[in-house]
Amino acid sequence: MTLFSDLQMWLLPPRVNILLIIMGVIVWLLAPRAGKVIAGIGILSLWLFSTPFIAYHMIGSLQNQYAMLDPESANKNQSPDAILVLGGDGSVYDDYRHGYTVSDVTLQRLKYAAYLRQKTHLPIIVSGSKTSGSQATEADIMTRYLQENDNIIVAFKDEKGQTDDDQRPYFISMFKQKHIDSIYLVTNGWNMARSQFIFECAGINVIPAPMGYEEGVDDALGNLTPNRHALEMSAVAIREFVAMHWYQMKQGSRCEARSEA
């Protein structure tokens, strides 16, 4: 695991909130007032992150930067070379087929990529590294799914993982070998800012093709009622904010130098 992967486990809810509560209880024994404050912050933040009001405001600040793509009008103004669809960070075990298949997030991305291919007739590239449990890479599982369900043969696979800095030279050379300079990038709207930064930093022109928008809750009571999905969305949003900042710190100066060259 990378340093960022190790750190993010403890920067995301509910782990970070539980850690604060535990720390507060420990400090309480030595300094009651300070311990109450720390534990209180842990409890309050856990509740806030679990409310749709907070979760969808954070997710919205990420996904609302990008409007949905209109393939027909986009084709008139832009000429990408391929459609790149990113894996959703994992695979799941299918009891019926006794094997691993794509996660729900990846499934929605593949469906949109297949739709986009139907509209544009461009080749599809899939990207996903090896996941825990499965012997196959996520890119392998995505390739199999597209072939079996949509009768689509992918152009090629990136099995190294699209956000691994150590594999960036491999990734750039692979695109150069295939003469791909511009892509439709298919991923969830909330994941687009970070992904676009990474690929453009690698010198690839990105045309965002966002999908999988999260919607808020209409009624006021529902916005303040904690639920599991809201907590998951809060974790997703915080992970994206932290990851984006992490990559900008590591790659920002090099990206600026590349763009000025």
Secondary structure, DSSP 8 states (H G I E B T S, - for coil): --HHHHHHTTTSTTHHHHHHHHHHHHHHHH-HHHHHHHHHHHHHHHHHHTSHHHHHHHHHHHHTTS----HHHHHHH---SEEEEE--S-EEEETTTTEEEE-HHHHHHHHHHHHHHHHH---EEEE--B-SS-SSBHHHHHHHHHHHHH----SEEE-S-TT-GGGHHHHHHHHHHTT--EEEEEEEGGGHHHHHHHHHHTT-EEEEEEE------SSHHHHHS--HHHHHHHHHHHHHHHHHHHHHHHHHHHHHHHHH-
